[in-house]
Amino acid sequence: MQHIVIAIDGPAASGKSSVSRALAQRLGFVYVNTGAMYRAVTWHALQLAIDPSDASAVEHLLETTALECCTDGGQSYFLINGVDPGEALVSPQVNAVVSKIASQPLVRRRLVAMQRGYAERQPAVVEGRDIGTVVFPNTPHKFYIDASPEVRAARRAGQGLHDSVVQRDAMDSTRKDSPLAVAPDAEVIDSSYSSVDEVVENIFKKLDAKGITPQAR
Ligand code: CDP
């Protein structure tokens, strides 16, 4: 059985993580950050000095690594051989190559299956690049959060993070398997000039009109 899924997609630094986390909190749903899963696999590959473009080395890595999806207080996290990489997930080294790892079909197949598992257990706000197009194409609740490239670059710089969002977007949008794309039935929200609270309120109202209301955790 699949519970309610709110799919939130969008390019890098569009504000979708902050919006998804706050929306999940308000609804009492679990928040699933699928980008963190691709980042965790990337972190692990870097630790073992595996070339992120080497498909067979990455395949071997996946076969020999324990991956675990967990939740704590409505927040999802991901363990790699029992370890949560924490802040290392957003390191410049991971930012630089995560899109390469994420372009590999085998990695996607393995992680997508785990992402679907969350919704078998509880209602979820799931955030990523292919959630409305590939992971949960049948959910009727899809949002695509965008912002201008200038605003997105400024947001990332404001967080003090070194991250070439333009380069990552280019790779994510042009890869063969599950590229970043707007699902035909997604509602596009431009967050360039809106606060997180305003975007959350906007989505919350649209969901409320469809009968999706907060639940106790
Ligand atoms: O937070 P930000 O938007 O910068 O990125 P993220 O959501 O942490 O995702 C990091 C990278 O993982 C993306 O640039 C994609 O290459 C990949 N990703 C993906 O391919 N599919 C997803 N559903 C989520 C992330």
Residues whose N, C-alpha, C, O or C-beta is under 5 A from the ligand:
A	BS01	CDP	P11 A12 A13 T34 G35 A36 Y38 V98 S99 A102 E127 G128 R129 D130 R168 D172
